[in-house]
Amino acid sequence: MIVESIHDWQTQAACRGMDPAIFFSPDDDAAGVARAVCSICPVKAECLSEAMSRGEVYGVWGGTRERDRRADPPRRARPDRIATTTAAAQA
């Protein structure tokens, strides 16, 4: 029996192979670059879900910054809301 890793989605991530510092920088410009990468990522919902389930407080995950995740508590920060959350934050 083959058991798939719960992190198989990471192999499809647009950020795969990129410098992680881009996603963990306190600089808003770097966060903008990270969010741009996330905007074209096919697995951003899975990424955000992982961050929310672990209570990740640092970095850009699924196109959201720390402050985005704090502003959108776990009961509301669902993968189906990523497009709304990301669009609102970019406006």
N, C-alpha and C positions, 0 to 999 in steps of 0.2 A: 504494500500500500504506500502510495506517495502522499506525503503530507506537505501541503503548500505553506510557505511562510506567510504569516499575517502581514508581512511587509513586501510582498511581491509587487504591489503597486509602485513601489519605489523604483523599480527597474524601468518604469515608463515615465518617470518624472522628468519634466523639462530641465530641472536643475541638476540632474544627474551628471556628475563629473565637474560641476562648477565649484569655485572656491566657496566654502561654507561661510567665510567671513562676510560675504555679500549679504547673507541672510541673517547675520547676527551682529550687524553694525548699529551703533546708536545714531549714526548719521542718516538724516532724512533722505539725502540724495541716494545713498546706497539702498535704503528701504524702497525707494522708487524704482530702482533697477530690479531689485528682488521681486517687487510686485508686478513689474512688467513681464518678467519671466513666468511668474505664476499665472498671469492673465492668459497665456497661451498653453498652459499645462493641462494635459488630458486627465490628470489625477489630482487636481487641486481639492476636490471634495474629500477624497480619501486622506489627503495630507492634513486638511483642517480637522477632520474627524479624529485623526490620530493625536494631533496637538491638543484638542479639546478633551479627549478621553484621558490624556496624561496630565492635564493641567499645565501644559507648557506655557511658561510666562515670558520666555525670551525668544526673539527672532521673528522672522516672517514665515508663516505657515499657511499654506492654502490661500495666499494673497492677503492675509490679514497680519497687521502688526500687533504688538503687545496691547496697545491702547484700544485697538479694534476689538480684540477678544475680551478685554475688561469691560468695554462698553456694551457688548452683546453677550450676556451671561450664557452659560452652557445650556440652559433650558431653551434658549432661542437660537443659539449659534449652531444651526443644523446645516449640513452640506447643501441642502436645497435652497438655503438662504445666501450662499456665497455670492452669487451674481448680484443680488440686491445689496449686500453688505459692501462688496468691493466697489460697485458702481456708486453708491452713496459716498464712500470714503474718497473716491477720486473726483467727485464733483466739487 
